[in-house]
């Protein structure tokens, strides 16, 4: 039986998926640290300074991370919505998609992969979206969101190659949570069958538990089906 302390970090705990992942890990006796704009109202939790300073606190306390999950995501707000055609592309919306959906994961990898557990299996997972698959794109539209998630998947894939040399027990994956009844997805659900955040998070945790080192660098849906890049 492992005597290694089970520590997990979850970013995006104010969202439906992130909050349920946080609670699910707590129920599995993890020591869970959760972060969101609501828990840290005076901080920009996706800034490089914040992430660097946070990682240093863990280093100072000699805390190693077994599971790191980034569930932060952006699709729309009161000002922006996914584009239906090229003429709707807006620079500020595209920048915001990349600033929230893509760049933070790269910075999290930079500062937290060095303190991921090495003695046994550890997992770095970022919530992606099936629409970020280039080869599965048959409908078009949603230029900024699709591109930001495709870039996220590339960052996970590329990082996994480097990490194989640095931490042989670290598994890095992108995860499509399915269509979930959350604030992010609700305006676009229509009549499609959806999952509750609790259902989706349970499946995501079950997926992570089944992963092996051979799965590192891949893009999965919540049922452990591989989604092509």
GROMACS elastic network, one bead per residue, 0.5 to 0.9 nm:
[ bonds ]
;  ai    aj funct       b0    kb
    2     5     6  0.84495   500
    2   120     6  0.87946   500
    3     6     6  0.88344   500
    4   117     6  0.89740   500
    4   119     6  0.83716   500
    4   120     6  0.85539   500
    5    30     6  0.80749   500
    5    31     6  0.80175   500
    5    63     6  0.87314   500
    5    64     6  0.81178   500
    5    65     6  0.86664   500
    5    66     6  0.82720   500
    6    29     6  0.75564   500
    6    30     6  0.50374   500
    6    31     6  0.60869   500
    6    32     6  0.84492   500
    6    64     6  0.86097   500
    6    65     6  0.74089   500
    6    66     6  0.60415   500
    6    67     6  0.81373   500
    7    30     6  0.55952   500
    7    32     6  0.59126   500
    7    33     6  0.78889   500
    7    63     6  0.78642   500
    7    64     6  0.69863   500
    7    65     6  0.51224   500
    7    66     6  0.54440   500
    7    67     6  0.66748   500
    7    68     6  0.86864   500
    8    22     6  0.86029   500
    8    25     6  0.76644   500
    8    30     6  0.64191   500
    8    31     6  0.61575   500
    8    33     6  0.62572   500
    8    34     6  0.84672   500
    8    65     6  0.58366   500
    8    66     6  0.58378   500
    8    68     6  0.56628   500
    8    69     6  0.78669   500
    9    22     6  0.83563   500
    9    31     6  0.85755   500
    9    32     6  0.57587   500
    9    34     6  0.59597   500
    9    35     6  0.79252   500
    9    65     6  0.73156   500
    9    66     6  0.84846   500
    9    67     6  0.64006   500
    9    69     6  0.62505   500
    9    70     6  0.82640   500
   10    13     6  0.65727   500
   10    18     6  0.68511   500
   10    19     6  0.85265   500
   10    21     6  0.77111   500
   10    22     6  0.63661   500
   10    32     6  0.73193   500
   10    33     6  0.62923   500
   10    35     6  0.63196   500
   10    36     6  0.87677   500
   10    67     6  0.82764   500
   10    68     6  0.60266   500
   10    70     6  0.59161   500
   10    71     6  0.71151   500
   11    14     6  0.86797   500
   11    18     6  0.69173   500
   11    22     6  0.89810   500
   11    33     6  0.84897   500
   11    34     6  0.59247   500
   11    36     6  0.60249   500
   11    45     6  0.85987   500
   11    68     6  0.82448   500
   11    69     6  0.63409   500
   11    71     6  0.56333   500
   11    72     6  0.61596   500
   12    15     6  0.58018   500
   12    16     6  0.87343   500
   12    17     6  0.81601   500
   12    18     6  0.51641   500
   12    19     6  0.72521   500
   12    34     6  0.75114   500
   12    35     6  0.59616   500
   12    37     6  0.78083   500
   12    69     6  0.87473   500
   12    70     6  0.66060   500
   12    73     6  0.78482   500
   13    16     6  0.75016   500
   13    17     6  0.75675   500
   13    20     6  0.77611   500
   13    21     6  0.79505   500
   13    22     6  0.66508   500
   13    34     6  0.58987   500
   13    35     6  0.58807   500
   13    36     6  0.55318   500
   13    37     6  0.87761   500
   13    38     6  0.85869   500
   13    39     6  0.83347   500
   13    71     6  0.74726   500
   13    72     6  0.81453   500
   14    17     6  0.85289   500
   14    18     6  0.66358   500
   14    19     6  0.57567   500
   14    34     6  0.89695   500
   14    35     6  0.79735   500
   14    36     6  0.57615   500
   14    37     6  0.74935   500
   14    38     6  0.65244   500
   14    39     6  0.78473   500
   15    18     6  0.53118   500
   15    19     6  0.57748   500
   15    20     6  0.84167   500
   15    36     6  0.83705   500
   15    71     6  0.78680   500
   15    72     6  0.77350   500
   15    73     6  0.88840   500
   15   182     6  0.75488   500
   15   183     6  0.78322   500
   15   184     6  0.85095   500
   16    19     6  0.54294   500
   16    20     6  0.63153   500
   16    21     6  0.86954   500
   16   180     6  0.85994   500
   16   181     6  0.81337   500
   16   182     6  0.57362   500
   16   183     6  0.77146   500
   16   184     6  0.89563   500
   16   196     6  0.85348   500
   16   197     6  0.53893   500
   16   198     6  0.80065   500
   16   201     6  0.89410   500
   17    20     6  0.53111   500
   17    21     6  0.61295   500
   17    22     6  0.85876   500
   17    71     6  0.69991   500
   17   177     6  0.82807   500
   17   180     6  0.81293   500
   17   182     6  0.77207   500
   17   196     6  0.87063   500
   17   197     6  0.50089   500
   17   198     6  0.71954   500
   17   200     6  0.70904   500
   17   201     6  0.58881   500
   18    21     6  0.50894   500
   18    22     6  0.61085   500
   18    23     6  0.87056   500
   18    34     6  0.86943   500
   18    69     6  0.83364   500
   18    70     6  0.79496   500
   18    71     6  0.53182   500
   18    72     6  0.76319   500
   18   197     6  0.84844   500
   18   201     6  0.77723   500
   19    22     6  0.50861   500
   19    23     6  0.63417   500
   19    24     6  0.86171   500
   19    34     6  0.83997   500
   19   197     6  0.84741   500
   19   198     6  0.89347   500
   19   201     6  0.88049   500
   20    23     6  0.50743   500
   20    24     6  0.59588   500
   20    25     6  0.85320   500
   20   197     6  0.64607   500
   20   198     6  0.56302   500
   20   199     6  0.88874   500
   20   200     6  0.86124   500
   20   201     6  0.58789   500
   20   202     6  0.80397   500
   21    24     6  0.50137   500
   21    25     6  0.61475   500
   21    26     6  0.85538   500
   21    69     6  0.86365   500
   21    71     6  0.88902   500
   21   197     6  0.87079   500
   21   198     6  0.79114   500
   21   200     6  0.88246   500
   21   201     6  0.51824   500
   21   202     6  0.73071   500
   21   204     6  0.80323   500
   21   205     6  0.72894   500
   22    25     6  0.53734   500
   22    26     6  0.63022   500
   22    27     6  0.88230   500
   22    32     6  0.68366   500
   22    33     6  0.81339   500
   22    34     6  0.68025   500
   22   201     6  0.89235   500
   23    27     6  0.62586   500
   23    28     6  0.87734   500
   23    32     6  0.86320   500
   24    27     6  0.51440   500
   24    28     6  0.65489   500
   24   198     6  0.85755   500
   24   201     6  0.75371   500
   24   202     6  0.70631   500
   24   205     6  0.77874   500
   25    28     6  0.50118   500
   25    29     6  0.66921   500
   25    30     6  0.55876   500
   25    31     6  0.80709   500
   25    32     6  0.69517   500
   25   205     6  0.79549   500
   26    29     6  0.52181   500
   26    30     6  0.51632   500
   26    31     6  0.66857   500
   26    32     6  0.62614   500
   27    30     6  0.73420   500
   29    32     6  0.86456   500
   34    39     6  0.79437   500
   35    38     6  0.80053   500
   35    39     6  0.59849   500
   35    40     6  0.69038   500
   35    45     6  0.74647   500
   36    39     6  0.52152   500
   36    40     6  0.60880   500
   36    41     6  0.80530   500
   36    45     6  0.68757   500
   36    72     6  0.81626   500
   37    40     6  0.51007   500
   37    41     6  0.52097   500
   37    42     6  0.79867   500
   37    43     6  0.72539   500
   37    44     6  0.71982   500
   37    45     6  0.66920   500
   38    41     6  0.51277   500
   38    42     6  0.88439   500
   39    42     6  0.89269   500
   40    43     6  0.54807   500
   40    44     6  0.77960   500
   40    45     6  0.72315   500
   41    44     6  0.79640   500
   41    45     6  0.89871   500
   43    46     6  0.87263   500
   43    47     6  0.85893   500
   43    50     6  0.73735   500
   44    47     6  0.55241   500
   44    48     6  0.89345   500
   44    49     6  0.87008   500
   44    50     6  0.67101   500
   45    48     6  0.83619   500
   45    49     6  0.87051   500
   45    50     6  0.57287   500
   45    51     6  0.67817   500
   45   104     6  0.89757   500
   46    49     6  0.84814   500
   46    50     6  0.68452   500
   46    51     6  0.66847   500
   46    99     6  0.85692   500
   46   100     6  0.75613   500
   46   103     6  0.84220   500
   46   104     6  0.54500   500
   46   105     6  0.86876   500
   46   107     6  0.81821   500
   46   108     6  0.84662   500
   47    50     6  0.53812   500
   47    51     6  0.63464   500
   47    52     6  0.85977   500
   47   104     6  0.73253   500
   47   107     6  0.83099   500
   48    51     6  0.52291   500
   48    52     6  0.59586   500
   48    53     6  0.84568   500
   48   104     6  0.79297   500
   48   107     6  0.64270   500
   48   108     6  0.85051   500
   48   111     6  0.89877   500
   49    52     6  0.51915   500
   49    53     6  0.60265   500
   49    54     6  0.84470   500
   50    53     6  0.52260   500
   50    54     6  0.60274   500
   50    55     6  0.85939   500
   51    54     6  0.50861   500
   51    55     6  0.61349   500
   51    56     6  0.86448   500
   51   104     6  0.88081   500
   51   107     6  0.72603   500
   51   108     6  0.66908   500
   51   111     6  0.69129   500
   51   112     6  0.84290   500
   52    55     6  0.52308   500
   52    56     6  0.63352   500
   52    57     6  0.89063   500
   52   107     6  0.83834   500
   52   108     6  0.84882   500
   52   110     6  0.87869   500
   52   111     6  0.59832   500
   52   112     6  0.85381   500
   53    56     6  0.51465   500
   53    57     6  0.65379   500
   54    57     6  0.52156   500
   54    58     6  0.67261   500
   54    59     6  0.88630   500
   54   111     6  0.88276   500
   55    58     6  0.51968   500
   55    59     6  0.62722   500
   55    60     6  0.86871   500
   55   108     6  0.89473   500
   55   111     6  0.61030   500
   55   112     6  0.61709   500
   55   115     6  0.80109   500
   56    60     6  0.60334   500
   56    61     6  0.85956   500
   56   111     6  0.85767   500
   57    60     6  0.51177   500
   57    61     6  0.63789   500
   57    62     6  0.85746   500
   57    63     6  0.87138   500
   58    61     6  0.51646   500
   58    62     6  0.59955   500
   58    63     6  0.51665   500
   58    64     6  0.74942   500
   58    65     6  0.89091   500
   58   115     6  0.79896   500
   59    63     6  0.61692   500
   59    64     6  0.79818   500
   59   115     6  0.71703   500
   60    63     6  0.78295   500
   62   115     6  0.86158   500
   63   115     6  0.75327   500
   63   116     6  0.88340   500
   63   117     6  0.88818   500
   64   115     6  0.53716   500
   64   116     6  0.54202   500
   64   117     6  0.51352   500
   64   118     6  0.83952   500
   65    68     6  0.68724   500
   65   112     6  0.82180   500
   65   113     6  0.86738   500
   65   115     6  0.63270   500
   65   117     6  0.53093   500
   65   122     6  0.73202   500
   65   123     6  0.85813   500
   66   116     6  0.61004   500
   66   117     6  0.53761   500
   66   118     6  0.86722   500
   66   120     6  0.84146   500
   66   121     6  0.72647   500
   66   123     6  0.62427   500
   66   124     6  0.83517   500
   66   170     6  0.89150   500
   67   116     6  0.78487   500
   67   117     6  0.85659   500
   67   122     6  0.57898   500
   67   124     6  0.60288   500
   67   125     6  0.78735   500
   67   208     6  0.89946   500
   68   112     6  0.83815   500
   68   113     6  0.89987   500
   68   116     6  0.82392   500
   68   122     6  0.83316   500
   68   123     6  0.62256   500
   68   125     6  0.62171   500
   68   126     6  0.82713   500
   69   123     6  0.81234   500
   69   124     6  0.60556   500
   69   126     6  0.56226   500
   69   127     6  0.75854   500
   70    73     6  0.86328   500
   70   104     6  0.87205   500
   70   105     6  0.70968   500
   70   108     6  0.84629   500
   70   124     6  0.82533   500
   70   125     6  0.64296   500
   70   127     6  0.61790   500
   71   125     6  0.86414   500
   71   126     6  0.62436   500
   71   127     6  0.51994   500
   71   128     6  0.83647   500
   72   100     6  0.71633   500
   72   101     6  0.70048   500
   72   104     6  0.87515   500
   72   126     6  0.84014   500
   72   127     6  0.75053   500
   73    97     6  0.82237   500
   73   100     6  0.61324   500
   73   101     6  0.52604   500
   73   102     6  0.88711   500
   73   127     6  0.78346   500
   73   128     6  0.82750   500
   73   184     6  0.80049   500
   74    77     6  0.81829   500
   74    96     6  0.79186   500
   74    97     6  0.61420   500
   74    98     6  0.89986   500
   74   100     6  0.62467   500
   74   101     6  0.62819   500
   74   145     6  0.80222   500
   74   184     6  0.70317   500
   75    80     6  0.82202   500
   75    81     6  0.68721   500
   75    82     6  0.68417   500
   75    97     6  0.70343   500
   75   101     6  0.87815   500
   75   144     6  0.89319   500
   75   145     6  0.64352   500
   75   184     6  0.62386   500
   75   185     6  0.79487   500
   76    79     6  0.75569   500
   76    80     6  0.53070   500
   76    82     6  0.67669   500
   76    93     6  0.86489   500
   76    97     6  0.89319   500
   76   184     6  0.70060   500
   76   185     6  0.89650   500
   77    80     6  0.53728   500
   77    81     6  0.66928   500
   77   184     6  0.87100   500
   78    81     6  0.80862   500
   79    93     6  0.86067   500
   80    83     6  0.88509   500
   80    90     6  0.86161   500
   80    92     6  0.88104   500
   80    93     6  0.61750   500
   81    93     6  0.80174   500
   81   142     6  0.86855   500
   82    88     6  0.85715   500
   82    89     6  0.86990   500
   82    93     6  0.86048   500
   82   141     6  0.76087   500
   82   143     6  0.73432   500
   82   144     6  0.72341   500
   82   145     6  0.69547   500
   83    86     6  0.71844   500
   83    87     6  0.82500   500
   83    88     6  0.54076   500
   83    89     6  0.61747   500
   83    90     6  0.84731   500
   83   141     6  0.58068   500
   83   143     6  0.62664   500
   83   144     6  0.75411   500
   83   145     6  0.87608   500
   84    87     6  0.84667   500
   84    88     6  0.68773   500
   84    89     6  0.87538   500
   84   140     6  0.79280   500
   84   142     6  0.60712   500
   84   143     6  0.80903   500
   85    88     6  0.56502   500
   85    89     6  0.74059   500
   85   140     6  0.83002   500
   85   141     6  0.57421   500
   85   142     6  0.78968   500
   85   143     6  0.81700   500
   86    89     6  0.55339   500
   86   141     6  0.77819   500
   86   143     6  0.78482   500
   87    90     6  0.84785   500
   89    93     6  0.78022   500
   89    94     6  0.74799   500
   89   143     6  0.74576   500
   89   144     6  0.76944   500
   90    93     6  0.53733   500
   90    94     6  0.62015   500
   90    95     6  0.86470   500
   90   144     6  0.87001   500
   91    94     6  0.51364   500
   91    95     6  0.60743   500
   91    96     6  0.85500   500
   92    95     6  0.51069   500
   92    96     6  0.61241   500
   92    97     6  0.86790   500
   93    96     6  0.50842   500
   93    97     6  0.62589   500
   93    98     6  0.88211   500
   93   144     6  0.73246   500
   94    97     6  0.51613   500
   94    98     6  0.64713   500
   94    99     6  0.85814   500
   94   143     6  0.81742   500
   94   145     6  0.75296   500
   94   147     6  0.88420   500
   94   148     6  0.81805   500
   95    98     6  0.52865   500
   95    99     6  0.59407   500
   95   100     6  0.86044   500
   95   144     6  0.82036   500
   96   100     6  0.61009   500
   96   101     6  0.81426   500
   96   144     6  0.88897   500
   97   100     6  0.54627   500
   97   101     6  0.55286   500
   97   102     6  0.74346   500
   97   144     6  0.62929   500
   97   145     6  0.59709   500
   97   147     6  0.86333   500
   97   148     6  0.60182   500
   97   149     6  0.86709   500
   98   101     6  0.52137   500
   98   103     6  0.61549   500
   98   104     6  0.87291   500
   98   144     6  0.78175   500
   98   145     6  0.80055   500
   98   147     6  0.81958   500
   98   148     6  0.51086   500
   98   149     6  0.82527   500
   98   151     6  0.83933   500
   98   152     6  0.87596   500
   99   102     6  0.61449   500
   99   103     6  0.54348   500
   99   104     6  0.69815   500
   99   148     6  0.86797   500
  100   103     6  0.65246   500
  100   104     6  0.63231   500
  100   105     6  0.86815   500
  100   148     6  0.86894   500
  101   104     6  0.69739   500
  101   105     6  0.75676   500
  101   128     6  0.81966   500
  101   145     6  0.80550   500
  101   148     6  0.59312   500
  101   149     6  0.64740   500
  101   151     6  0.88132   500
  101   152     6  0.70160   500
  102   105     6  0.57856   500
  102   106     6  0.69304   500
  102   148     6  0.56722   500
  102   149     6  0.66679   500
  102   150     6  0.87141   500
  102   151     6  0.64016   500
  102   153     6  0.86855   500
  102   155     6  0.81607   500
  103   106     6  0.52446   500
  103   107     6  0.64542   500
  103   108     6  0.87220   500
  103   148     6  0.88985   500
  103   151     6  0.89699   500
  103   152     6  0.78027   500
  104   107     6  0.50684   500
  104   108     6  0.60155   500
  104   109     6  0.85337   500
  105   109     6  0.61121   500
  105   110     6  0.85148   500
  105   126     6  0.71326   500
  105   152     6  0.71740   500
  105   155     6  0.78649   500
  105   156     6  0.82322   500
  106   109     6  0.51879   500
  106   110     6  0.62121   500
  106   111     6  0.88770   500
  106   152     6  0.79802   500
  106   155     6  0.65147   500
  106   156     6  0.80612   500
  106   159     6  0.85792   500
  107   111     6  0.62813   500
  107   112     6  0.83233   500
  108   111     6  0.53850   500
  108   112     6  0.55981   500
  108   113     6  0.75453   500
  109   112     6  0.53958   500
  109   113     6  0.51641   500
  109   114     6  0.82179   500
  109   124     6  0.81209   500
  109   156     6  0.85737   500
  109   159     6  0.77103   500
  110   113     6  0.62996   500
  110   114     6  0.76215   500
  111   114     6  0.65730   500
  111   115     6  0.78894   500
  112   115     6  0.53682   500
  112   116     6  0.64635   500
  113   116     6  0.51177   500
  113   117     6  0.86795   500
  113   124     6  0.78381   500
  113   163     6  0.81073   500
  113   167     6  0.86826   500
  113   170     6  0.84405   500
  114   117     6  0.85879   500
  114   166     6  0.84059   500
  114   167     6  0.84762   500
  115   118     6  0.83702   500
  116   122     6  0.65596   500
  116   123     6  0.79924   500
  116   124     6  0.83159   500
  116   167     6  0.83479   500
  116   170     6  0.74032   500
  117   120     6  0.65852   500
  117   121     6  0.72428   500
  117   122     6  0.56921   500
  117   123     6  0.87043   500
  117   167     6  0.83991   500
  117   169     6  0.79133   500
  117   170     6  0.75872   500
  118   121     6  0.70996   500
  118   122     6  0.71374   500
  118   167     6  0.59628   500
  118   168     6  0.73735   500
  118   169     6  0.58740   500
  118   170     6  0.70493   500
  119   122     6  0.86529   500
  119   169     6  0.73323   500
  120   169     6  0.58639   500
  120   170     6  0.82294   500
  121   168     6  0.86186   500
  121   170     6  0.59858   500
  121   171     6  0.73097   500
  121   212     6  0.81390   500
  121   213     6  0.79399   500
  122   169     6  0.61722   500
  122   171     6  0.61718   500
  122   172     6  0.86833   500
  123   169     6  0.84552   500
  123   170     6  0.57039   500
  123   172     6  0.59090   500
  123   173     6  0.78773   500
  123   208     6  0.74417   500
  123   211     6  0.86548   500
  123   216     6  0.89066   500
  124   156     6  0.89149   500
  124   170     6  0.73395   500
  124   171     6  0.62142   500
  124   173     6  0.65471   500
  124   174     6  0.87080   500
  125   156     6  0.84266   500
  125   171     6  0.81631   500
  125   172     6  0.57981   500
  125   174     6  0.57109   500
  125   175     6  0.68981   500
  125   208     6  0.83413   500
  126   152     6  0.82373   500
  126   153     6  0.86829   500
  126   156     6  0.80824   500
  126   172     6  0.83792   500
  126   173     6  0.66751   500
  126   174     6  0.50777   500
  126   175     6  0.62245   500
  126   176     6  0.89287   500
  127   173     6  0.87596   500
  127   174     6  0.58956   500
  127   176     6  0.60982   500
  127   177     6  0.69039   500
  128   131     6  0.86427   500
  128   132     6  0.72158   500
  128   149     6  0.58661   500
  128   150     6  0.83546   500
  128   152     6  0.72337   500
  128   153     6  0.72864   500
  128   174     6  0.56928   500
  128   175     6  0.53068   500
  128   176     6  0.51314   500
  128   177     6  0.75202   500
  128   219     6  0.83807   500
  129   132     6  0.54853   500
  129   133     6  0.77553   500
  129   146     6  0.81109   500
  129   149     6  0.64495   500
  129   150     6  0.85576   500
  129   174     6  0.84510   500
  129   175     6  0.71103   500
  129   177     6  0.70890   500
  129   178     6  0.76891   500
  129   221     6  0.85471   500
  130   133     6  0.55859   500
  130   136     6  0.77977   500
  130   137     6  0.88273   500
  130   146     6  0.86452   500
  130   149     6  0.84758   500
  130   175     6  0.85856   500
  130   176     6  0.57418   500
  130   177     6  0.85971   500
  130   178     6  0.79202   500
  130   219     6  0.89406   500
  130   220     6  0.89232   500
  130   221     6  0.77695   500
  130   227     6  0.73105   500
  131   134     6  0.76816   500
  131   136     6  0.73661   500
  131   137     6  0.66403   500
  131   142     6  0.84597   500
  131   145     6  0.80856   500
  131   146     6  0.55504   500
  131   147     6  0.88543   500
  131   149     6  0.75956   500
  131   150     6  0.81449   500
  132   136     6  0.83057   500
  132   137     6  0.80111   500
  132   145     6  0.75649   500
  132   147     6  0.64365   500
  132   148     6  0.73834   500
  132   151     6  0.80072   500
  132   152     6  0.83886   500
  132   153     6  0.76768   500
  132   229     6  0.77688   500
  133   136     6  0.52960   500
  133   137     6  0.63739   500
  133   146     6  0.76496   500
  133   149     6  0.79594   500
  133   150     6  0.60966   500
  133   153     6  0.84318   500
  133   219     6  0.89530   500
  133   227     6  0.72464   500
  133   228     6  0.63757   500
  134   137     6  0.53991   500
  134   138     6  0.89515   500
  134   146     6  0.82802   500
  134   147     6  0.87180   500
  134   150     6  0.70324   500
  134   228     6  0.79109   500
  134   229     6  0.57776   500
  135   138     6  0.81530   500
  135   228     6  0.65191   500
  135   229     6  0.61272   500
  136   139     6  0.89415   500
  136   227     6  0.82393   500
  136   228     6  0.71675   500
  136   229     6  0.78020   500
  137   140     6  0.63123   500
  140   143     6  0.76242   500
  141   144     6  0.87319   500
  141   146     6  0.82813   500
  142   145     6  0.56362   500
  142   146     6  0.58512   500
  142   147     6  0.83433   500
  143   146     6  0.53870   500
  143   147     6  0.60080   500
  143   148     6  0.85422   500
  144   147     6  0.52137   500
  144   148     6  0.60575   500
  144   149     6  0.86374   500
  145   148     6  0.51781   500
  145   149     6  0.62480   500
  145   150     6  0.85562   500
  146   149     6  0.53454   500
  146   150     6  0.60904   500
  146   151     6  0.85858   500
  147   150     6  0.50172   500
  147   151     6  0.60759   500
  147   152     6  0.85213   500
  148   151     6  0.51331   500
  148   152     6  0.62060   500
  148   153     6  0.88052   500
  149   153     6  0.62638   500
  149   154     6  0.86568   500
  150   153     6  0.51477   500
  150   154     6  0.63777   500
  150   155     6  0.87974   500
  150   229     6  0.75893   500
  151   154     6  0.50242   500
  151   155     6  0.62732   500
  151   156     6  0.87530   500
  152   155     6  0.51333   500
  152   156     6  0.63866   500
  152   157     6  0.87032   500
  152   174     6  0.79612   500
  153   156     6  0.51523   500
  153   157     6  0.61542   500
  153   158     6  0.86015   500
  153   173     6  0.81860   500
  153   174     6  0.60866   500
  153   217     6  0.84548   500
  153   218     6  0.82965   500
  153   219     6  0.70994   500
  153   229     6  0.75810   500
  154   157     6  0.50177   500
  154   158     6  0.59772   500
  154   159     6  0.83242   500
  154   217     6  0.88228   500
  154   229     6  0.83889   500
  155   158     6  0.52432   500
  155   159     6  0.59044   500
  155   160     6  0.84050   500
  156   159     6  0.52085   500
  156   160     6  0.60586   500
  156   161     6  0.88646   500
  156   172     6  0.63815   500
  156   173     6  0.63137   500
  156   174     6  0.66729   500
  156   216     6  0.88236   500
  156   217     6  0.60125   500
  156   218     6  0.80609   500
  156   219     6  0.87933   500
  157   160     6  0.52357   500
  157   161     6  0.67212   500
  157   172     6  0.76670   500
  157   173     6  0.75989   500
  157   174     6  0.84752   500
  157   216     6  0.78491   500
  157   218     6  0.66522   500
  157   219     6  0.85017   500
  158   161     6  0.53944   500
  158   162     6  0.68112   500
  158   163     6  0.88712   500
  158   217     6  0.74069   500
  159   162     6  0.52130   500
  159   163     6  0.60639   500
  159   164     6  0.86899   500
  159   172     6  0.78449   500
  159   217     6  0.77248   500
  160   164     6  0.62298   500
  160   170     6  0.82303   500
  160   171     6  0.73276   500
  160   172     6  0.57347   500
  160   173     6  0.81813   500
  160   216     6  0.61804   500
  160   217     6  0.51161   500
  160   218     6  0.89009   500
  161   164     6  0.54580   500
  161   165     6  0.74882   500
  161   216     6  0.84613   500
  161   217     6  0.73061   500
  162   165     6  0.57542   500
  162   166     6  0.68997   500
  162   167     6  0.89303   500
  163   167     6  0.55233   500
  163   168     6  0.72054   500
  163   170     6  0.71265   500
  163   171     6  0.86360   500
  163   172     6  0.86207   500
  164   167     6  0.56552   500
  164   168     6  0.51533   500
  164   169     6  0.79787   500
  164   170     6  0.74582   500
  164   171     6  0.87443   500
  164   216     6  0.87659   500
  165   168     6  0.66370   500
  166   170     6  0.87639   500
  167   170     6  0.55625   500
  167   171     6  0.89541   500
  168   171     6  0.83356   500
  168   213     6  0.77473   500
  169   212     6  0.88551   500
  169   213     6  0.65135   500
  170   213     6  0.70072   500
  170   216     6  0.76917   500
  171   211     6  0.76545   500
  171   212     6  0.71814   500
  171   213     6  0.55324   500
  171   214     6  0.81342   500
  171   215     6  0.69523   500
  171   217     6  0.74005   500
  172   213     6  0.86346   500
  172   215     6  0.79006   500
  172   217     6  0.54367   500
  172   218     6  0.75813   500
  173   208     6  0.89880   500
  173   215     6  0.75566   500
  173   216     6  0.58306   500
  173   217     6  0.53198   500
  173   218     6  0.53972   500
  173   219     6  0.58713   500
  173   220     6  0.73240   500
  174   217     6  0.76586   500
  174   218     6  0.65678   500
  174   220     6  0.62928   500
  174   221     6  0.84778   500
  175   204     6  0.76968   500
  175   218     6  0.87179   500
  175   219     6  0.58773   500
  175   221     6  0.55372   500
  175   222     6  0.67541   500
  175   224     6  0.88541   500
  176   179     6  0.87340   500
  176   204     6  0.87484   500
  176   219     6  0.75920   500
  176   220     6  0.61441   500
  176   222     6  0.61286   500
  176   227     6  0.85221   500
  177   180     6  0.72478   500
  177   200     6  0.59767   500
  177   201     6  0.76220   500
  177   203     6  0.82709   500
  177   204     6  0.69239   500
  177   220     6  0.88388   500
  177   221     6  0.61825   500
  177   222     6  0.53580   500
  177   223     6  0.89941   500
  178   194     6  0.77074   500
  178   195     6  0.73637   500
  178   200     6  0.70555   500
  178   221     6  0.69468   500
  178   222     6  0.66549   500
  179   182     6  0.87384   500
  179   185     6  0.71108   500
  179   189     6  0.75228   500
  179   192     6  0.82784   500
  179   193     6  0.76956   500
  179   194     6  0.52578   500
  179   195     6  0.63166   500
  179   196     6  0.87811   500
  179   200     6  0.85888   500
  180   184     6  0.86485   500
  180   185     6  0.65565   500
  180   186     6  0.78820   500
  180   189     6  0.84496   500
  180   193     6  0.89013   500
  180   194     6  0.53145   500
  180   196     6  0.56750   500
  180   197     6  0.60049   500
  180   199     6  0.87053   500
  180   200     6  0.69730   500
  181   184     6  0.81426   500
  181   185     6  0.62972   500
  181   186     6  0.57324   500
  181   189     6  0.78555   500
  181   194     6  0.61766   500
  181   195     6  0.61556   500
  181   196     6  0.54721   500
  181   197     6  0.65169   500
  182   185     6  0.54415   500
  182   186     6  0.56577   500
  182   196     6  0.78358   500
  182   197     6  0.69621   500
  183   186     6  0.54005   500
  183   187     6  0.77699   500
  184   187     6  0.76152   500
  184   188     6  0.86702   500
  185   188     6  0.56455   500
  185   189     6  0.62678   500
  186   189     6  0.54065   500
  186   190     6  0.81209   500
  187   190     6  0.75111   500
  189   192     6  0.58187   500
  189   193     6  0.80944   500
  189   194     6  0.75937   500
  190   193     6  0.87597   500
  191   194     6  0.87555   500
  195   198     6  0.79474   500
  195   199     6  0.59413   500
  195   200     6  0.61366   500
  196   199     6  0.51992   500
  196   200     6  0.63169   500
  196   201     6  0.86207   500
  197   200     6  0.51664   500
  197   201     6  0.60005   500
  197   202     6  0.84920   500
  198   201     6  0.52445   500
  198   202     6  0.61070   500
  198   203     6  0.86774   500
  199   202     6  0.52892   500
  199   203     6  0.64004   500
  199   204     6  0.87502   500
  200   203     6  0.52283   500
  200   204     6  0.61977   500
  200   205     6  0.87635   500
  200   222     6  0.70847   500
  201   205     6  0.61852   500
  201   206     6  0.85284   500
  201   222     6  0.85266   500
  202   205     6  0.52847   500
  202   206     6  0.62051   500
  202   207     6  0.86116   500
  202   222     6  0.89920   500
  203   207     6  0.60715   500
  203   208     6  0.86674   500
  203   222     6  0.55538   500
  203   223     6  0.67820   500
  203   224     6  0.89976   500
  204   208     6  0.62634   500
  204   209     6  0.87067   500
  204   221     6  0.83121   500
  204   222     6  0.52638   500
  204   223     6  0.78691   500
  204   224     6  0.87035   500
  205   208     6  0.50867   500
  205   209     6  0.62507   500
  205   210     6  0.88106   500
  205   222     6  0.87348   500
  206   209     6  0.51968   500
  206   210     6  0.65251   500
  206   222     6  0.84203   500
  206   223     6  0.86526   500
  207   210     6  0.53065   500
  207   211     6  0.64976   500
  207   220     6  0.86464   500
  207   221     6  0.86475   500
  207   222     6  0.64418   500
  207   223     6  0.67642   500
  207   224     6  0.59098   500
  208   211     6  0.53223   500
  208   212     6  0.88133   500
  208   224     6  0.88376   500
  209   212     6  0.85955   500
  210   224     6  0.85667   500
  211   214     6  0.80047   500
  211   215     6  0.61645   500
  211   216     6  0.81598   500
  211   224     6  0.86227   500
  212   215     6  0.54830   500
  212   216     6  0.73976   500
  213   216     6  0.54966   500
  214   217     6  0.84970   500
  214   218     6  0.89796   500
  215   218     6  0.58495   500
  215   219     6  0.87501   500
  216   219     6  0.88246   500
  218   226     6  0.70335   500
  218   227     6  0.79380   500
  218   228     6  0.84279   500
  218   229     6  0.85540   500
  219   224     6  0.89306   500
  219   225     6  0.84510   500
  219   226     6  0.57884   500
  219   227     6  0.54168   500
  219   228     6  0.70160   500
  219   229     6  0.72714   500
  220   223     6  0.76194   500
  220   224     6  0.53948   500
  220   225     6  0.54697   500
  220   227     6  0.54676   500
  220   228     6  0.86483   500
  221   224     6  0.54234   500
  221   225     6  0.54334   500
  221   226     6  0.65344   500
  221   227     6  0.66686   500
  222   225     6  0.73748   500
  223   226     6  0.88624   500
  224   227     6  0.89885   500
